[in-house]
Amino acid sequence: MIPYGKHHINKDDIRSVIKVLKSNYLTQGPLIKIFENKIANYVGAKYAVAVSSCTAGLHLSAIVSNLKKNKTLLTSPITFVSTANSSLFCGGKTIFADVDSKINISTEEVNKICSKHKIDAISPVHFGGLPCDMKQLKKIADKHGATIYEDAAHAFGANLSDGSKVGSCKYSDMTVFSFHPVKSIATGEGGIITTNNRKIYERLLILRNSGIEKNEDNFINKNKLKGKKTINPWYYEMQELGYHYRITDIQCALGLSQLKKINRFLIKRKNLAKKYDLEFKNLKNCKIVHEGLRNNSSNHLYVLNIDFKKLGITRGKLMKLFEAKEIGTQVHYIPVPSHPYFKKNNHNTTNLPNSYKYYDGALSIPLYYDLTNKQQAHIINQVKKLIR
């Protein structure tokens, strides 16, 4: 079976992990800081805080954005649920702005909603690896006093229109990446938050480590630091409610090895996507999502938008037909406000026509570094046979 997405692991990756397994540190060791510095340098941000998952990163970003009861996050309905949940974890509310033709959050809709409602934070989702219009979103957020934390789970390695990297936080307060196995680089599970704000950085470090402060300069009870005759070297303080969201040295060793190959990964994904675009450009009953927009994208997903009514077949049936040909497919994503939890809790489910129209036809086909020319040719052949 050809999966819709897959990680690439080589001997260098394996050696890097084995080296850590033979070292003195499996977690809370030196590789975490090295990994953070390498990621920050790659995207052009001042700081990076590695965490156990992208979801953890979004949660911490919501806390730092002061999302809590009576505070509201605005995000896209076409995303994994973690984006919307980040505010709910903090007791806040989440509402949704419709997507544009690129399936990214519509700046026009964001502006309308911010003009009518008090929005405290915006979390744009770079869907499929294609960056949102961050410059315009920054203008809107500044006008209405909202923070921005980017959900860049799909977009490690992507570039904004001005050439800066997603994650540079040029137009945001924080950016959160995922290093899940199907993403640009893998650490197993894991994620990272980038920022240019020193205070945000220092708070994120504490929040990911159970709210614990170990820097004696920041202690509240400084008198506890010293005993009668000596310094108490064990002393630390829990200064706020934090979480065990730490990443391990094992994961960071893998991430550092993967990072060395990022340019190769991105080029291969882009070439595969462009090949699909060329082959499917005249396909009837089907539109290509992000056609002609491959150069700035990290090309995490390749999505076809199919008119199933004209095709005369259901999406489920089509997926089964692809499966019979050893081709895995997936749907990204069910609109978040249509999930039972969000309906039950009265999150807005209307005025999202573009999102629901997109969802009705969305189907992701395989795109990943190890996809061979032979496999892609087989996929192209079957798509042309089954969607016509």
C-alpha positions in Angstrom: 0.0 0.0 0.0 1.3 3.5 -0.9 0.3 5.7 2.1 -0.8 9.3 1.7 2.3 10.4 3.8 5.4 8.8 5.3 8.6 9.6 7.0 12.1 9.0 5.6 14.7 7.5 7.8 18.3 6.7 6.7 21.4 5.3 8.3 22.6 8.7 9.5 19.3 9.1 11.4 19.6 5.7 13.0 23.3 6.3 14.0 22.3 9.7 15.6 19.7 8.0 17.8 22.0 5.1 18.7 24.6 7.6 19.8 22.2 9.2 22.2 21.1 5.8 23.6 24.7 5.1 24.5 25.2 8.6 26.0 24.6 9.9 29.6 21.4 11.7 28.6 18.2 10.4 27.1 16.2 13.5 28.1 16.9 17.0 29.5 20.4 16.8 28.0 22.5 19.1 25.7 20.9 18.1 22.3 17.6 19.9 23.1 19.2 23.3 23.2 21.3 22.5 20.1 18.2 21.4 18.2 16.3 24.6 19.3 19.2 26.8 18.2 19.4 25.1 14.8 15.7 25.4 14.2 15.7 29.1 15.3 18.6 29.8 13.0 17.0 28.0 10.0 13.7 29.9 10.2 15.4 33.2 11.2 13.8 33.6 14.7 15.6 34.6 17.9 14.3 31.8 20.1 12.9 28.3 19.9 11.3 26.1 22.5 11.0 22.4 21.7 8.0 20.6 23.1 6.4 17.1 23.1 4.0 17.8 20.3 2.6 20.6 18.1 -0.6 20.4 20.2 1.4 21.1 23.3 3.0 24.0 21.5 -0.4 25.5 20.5 -1.6 25.1 24.1 1.4 26.9 25.5 1.0 29.6 22.9 -2.6 30.1 23.9 -1.6 30.5 27.5 1.0 33.1 26.7 -1.6 34.9 24.5 -3.7 35.1 27.8 -6.6 33.1 26.4 -8.9 32.2 29.3 -12.5 32.6 30.3 -14.2 35.4 28.3 -11.3 35.5 25.8 -11.7 34.5 22.2 -9.5 32.8 19.6 -10.2 33.2 15.9 -8.9 30.4 13.6 -9.6 28.4 10.4 -12.2 25.6 10.3 -10.0 23.6 7.9 -7.4 22.3 10.3 -6.8 19.5 12.8 -8.8 20.1 16.0 -5.7 21.0 18.1 -5.7 24.5 16.7 -9.2 25.3 17.9 -8.7 23.3 21.1 -5.7 25.4 22.2 -8.1 28.1 23.4 -10.5 25.7 25.0 -7.7 24.1 27.0 -7.4 27.5 28.7 -11.1 28.0 29.3 -11.4 30.4 26.4 -13.7 30.4 23.3 -12.9 29.6 19.7 -14.7 31.0 16.7 -14.0 30.4 13.0 -13.4 32.6 9.9 -14.1 31.1 6.5 -11.2 30.1 4.1 -10.3 31.7 0.8 -9.6 30.0 -2.5 -6.2 28.8 -1.2 -8.0 27.1 1.7 -6.2 29.5 4.1 -8.0 31.7 6.5 -9.6 34.6 4.6 -8.1 38.0 5.6 -11.4 39.6 4.5 -13.4 37.4 6.8 -10.9 37.9 9.7 -11.2 41.7 9.3 -15.0 41.5 9.3 -15.1 39.3 12.4 -12.6 41.4 14.3 -14.7 44.5 13.5 -17.8 42.9 15.1 -16.4 40.8 17.9 -13.6 41.2 20.5 -10.9 38.8 19.2 -8.0 38.3 21.6 -5.8 36.0 19.5 -5.7 34.8 15.9 -4.2 31.4 14.9 -3.8 31.3 11.1 -3.2 27.8 9.7 -0.8 27.4 6.7 -2.9 24.7 5.1 -0.9 22.1 3.1 2.3 24.1 3.7 1.1 27.2 1.8 1.6 30.3 3.9 -1.2 32.6 4.8 -1.2 36.4 4.1 0.7 37.1 7.3 1.4 40.7 6.5 -2.3 41.5 6.2 -3.2 39.4 9.2 -0.6 41.3 11.3 -2.2 44.6 10.3 -5.6 43.4 11.3 -4.3 42.0 14.6 -2.5 45.1 15.5 -5.5 47.3 14.8 -7.7 45.2 17.1 -5.1 44.4 19.8 -4.9 40.6 19.1 -1.9 38.4 19.4 -1.0 36.0 16.6 0.3 32.4 17.0 0.8 30.6 13.7 -0.2 27.0 13.3 2.6 26.0 10.9 2.3 22.2 11.5 2.3 21.8 7.7 4.7 24.5 6.8 8.2 23.9 8.1 10.5 25.0 5.3 7.9 27.2 3.6 8.6 30.9 2.6 6.4 34.0 2.9 5.9 36.1 -0.1 8.7 38.5 1.0 11.2 35.6 1.1 11.3 35.3 4.9 10.7 31.8 6.4 7.5 30.7 8.1 8.7 30.7 11.7 10.7 33.9 11.5 7.7 35.5 13.4 8.1 38.6 11.3 4.4 39.1 11.4 3.4 37.1 14.5 4.2 36.6 18.2 4.8 32.9 17.9 4.9 30.1 15.4 4.3 26.4 16.2 5.6 23.5 14.1 5.0 19.8 14.1 7.6 17.1 13.7 5.1 14.2 13.4 6.4 11.5 11.0 4.4 12.8 7.9 5.7 16.3 8.3 8.7 18.0 6.6 11.1 16.5 9.2 10.3 14.0 11.9 11.2 13.5 15.5 8.7 10.8 16.1 6.2 13.0 18.0 7.3 16.5 18.8 7.0 20.2 18.0 8.6 23.5 18.5 7.6 27.1 19.2 9.6 30.0 17.7 9.4 33.6 18.8 11.4 36.9 18.8 10.1 38.0 22.2 12.5 37.3 25.1 9.7 37.4 27.8 7.6 35.0 25.8 10.6 32.7 25.3 11.4 32.6 29.1 7.8 31.9 30.0 7.5 29.1 27.5 10.5 27.4 29.0 8.8 27.4 32.4 5.4 26.4 31.1 6.8 23.3 29.3 8.5 22.2 32.5 5.6 22.0 35.0 5.8 25.7 35.8 9.2 25.3 37.5 11.7 28.1 37.7 15.4 27.1 38.3 17.1 30.4 37.6 17.9 31.8 41.1 17.8 35.4 39.7 14.0 34.9 39.1 13.2 33.2 42.5 10.4 34.7 44.5 11.5 33.3 47.8 15.2 34.2 47.5 15.8 33.5 51.2 15.2 29.8 50.6 18.2 29.6 48.3 20.7 29.7 51.1 21.0 27.7 54.3 22.8 28.8 57.4 26.3 28.1 56.0 25.8 27.0 52.4 23.7 27.4 49.2 20.9 25.0 48.8 21.7 23.6 45.3 18.5 21.5 45.1 16.1 24.5 45.4 13.6 25.4 42.7 10.2 27.0 42.6 6.9 26.2 40.9 5.7 29.7 40.1 2.6 28.9 38.0 0.6 26.0 36.7 2.7 24.4 33.9 2.8 21.1 32.0 5.1 18.2 31.3 5.6 19.1 27.7 9.3 18.4 27.4 10.9 16.8 24.4 13.7 14.2 24.7 17.3 14.1 23.5 16.5 11.0 21.5 13.9 12.9 19.5 16.2 15.9 19.1 19.0 13.7 17.8 16.7 12.4 15.1 15.5 16.0 14.4 19.0 17.3 14.0 19.8 14.5 11.6 16.6 15.1 9.6 17.3 18.9 9.5 20.4 18.3 7.5 18.3 16.8 4.8 15.5 19.5 4.8 16.4 21.1 1.5 16.5 17.7 -0.3 13.1 16.9 1.3 11.5 20.2 0.2 12.8 20.0 -3.4 11.6 16.4 -3.9 8.1 17.3 -2.5 7.9 20.3 -4.8 8.9 18.4 -7.9 6.4 15.6 -7.1 3.6 18.2 -6.6 4.5 20.0 -9.9 4.4 16.6 -11.7 0.9 16.0 -10.4 -0.2 19.5 -11.4 1.0 18.9 -14.9 -0.7 15.6 -15.2 -4.0 16.6 -13.7 -4.4 20.1 -15.1 -7.1 19.0 -17.7 -8.8 16.5 -15.4 -12.6 16.9 -15.6 -14.8 16.9 -12.5 -11.8 17.9 -10.4 -9.8 20.9 -9.4 -6.3 21.0 -8.0 -5.9 22.8 -4.7 -2.8 25.0 -4.7 -2.2 24.5 -8.4 0.7 26.8 -9.5 1.6 27.7 -5.9 4.3 25.2 -5.2 7.4 27.4 -4.9 6.8 29.0 -1.5 5.0 26.0 -0.1 6.5 23.2 1.9 4.0 21.0 -0.1 2.9 18.9 2.9 -0.3 17.8 1.2 -1.5 17.2 -2.3 -5.3 17.7 -2.4 -7.7 17.2 -5.2 -11.2 18.8 -5.0 -13.6 16.5 -6.7 -17.1 17.0 -7.9 -18.5 13.7 -6.6 -22.0 14.5 -7.9 -20.8 14.9 -11.5 -18.5 11.9 -11.1 -21.5 9.8 -9.9 -19.7 8.2 -7.0 -19.3 8.8 -3.3 -16.0 9.8 -1.7 -16.0 6.7 0.4 -16.5 4.5 -2.6 -13.7 6.2 -4.5 -11.3 5.8 -1.5 -12.1 2.1 -1.5 -11.4 1.9 -5.3 -8.0 3.6 -4.7 -7.3 1.2 -1.8 -8.0 -1.7 -4.1 -5.2 -0.3 -6.3 -2.8 -0.1 -3.3 -3.1 3.7 -3.0 -3.9 5.3 0.3 -5.9 8.5 0.5 -7.1 10.8 3.2 -9.4 13.8 3.9 -7.9 17.0 5.3 -10.0 18.1 7.1 -13.5 17.7 8.5 -14.4 21.3 9.3 -13.8 21.7 13.0 -17.1 23.3 14.0 -19.1 20.4 12.5 -17.7 18.0 15.2 -20.2 17.1 17.9 -18.3 18.7 20.7 -18.3 22.1 18.9 -21.9 21.8 17.9 -22.9 20.9 21.5 -21.0 23.9 22.9 -22.5 26.4 20.4 -19.4 27.3 18.5 -20.4 29.0 15.2 -21.2 26.5 12.5 -22.7 28.9 9.9 -21.3 31.4 7.4 -18.5 29.1 6.3 -19.6 28.3 2.7 -16.1 28.0 1.3 -15.0 25.6 4.0 -17.9 23.3 3.6 -17.7 23.4 -0.2 -14.0 22.6 0.0 -14.7 19.7 2.4 -17.4 18.2 0.2 -14.8 17.5 -2.5 -11.5 17.2 -0.7 -9.2 14.1 -1.2 -5.5 13.9 -0.4 -3.4 11.6 -2.5 0.2 10.4 -1.6 3.0 12.9 -1.4 6.2 12.3 0.5 10.0 12.1 0.0 10.3 8.4 -0.6 7.5 8.3 -3.2 9.2 6.7 -6.3 8.7 7.7 -9.9 7.1 4.3 -10.5 4.7 4.7 -7.6 3.7 8.2 -8.7 3.1 7.0 -12.3 0.8 4.3 -10.9 -1.1 6.9 -8.8 -1.4 9.3 -11.8 -2.7 6.5 -14.0 -5.3 5.4 -11.4 -6.4 9.0 -10.7 -7.0 9.5 -14.5 -8.9 6.3 -14.7 -11.1 6.8 -11.6 -11.7 10.6 -11.9 -12.8 11.4 -15.4 
